Amino acid sequence: MKMRKKADLPHKLCAHCALPFSWRKKWERDWDQVKYCSERCRRSTKPVEKG
């Protein structure tokens, strides 16, 4: 497998802090579902209220 440079990895914006973050090996299988840059951002989002 050919190695990639960090600059060549895909990037996204965090849904909470709006900072860019790049692909990580642990997100390989579910990169499409990743929305937050860290566990801290994921926990700090308020749940969507129904109504």
URCORUR-V815248 format. One record per run of one state. SS is the DSSP state (h for helix, s for strand, l for the rest). FROM is the first residue (numbers start at 1). LEN is the number of residues. If there is no record, write none. Layout:
BEGIN
SS:FROM:LEN ; SS:FROM:LEN
END
This chain:
BEGIN
l:1:5 ; h:6:3 ; l:9:2 ; s:11:3 ; l:14:6 ; s:20:3 ; l:23:2 ; h:25:3 ; l:28:3 ; h:31:3 ; l:34:5 ; h:39:6 ; l:45:7
END
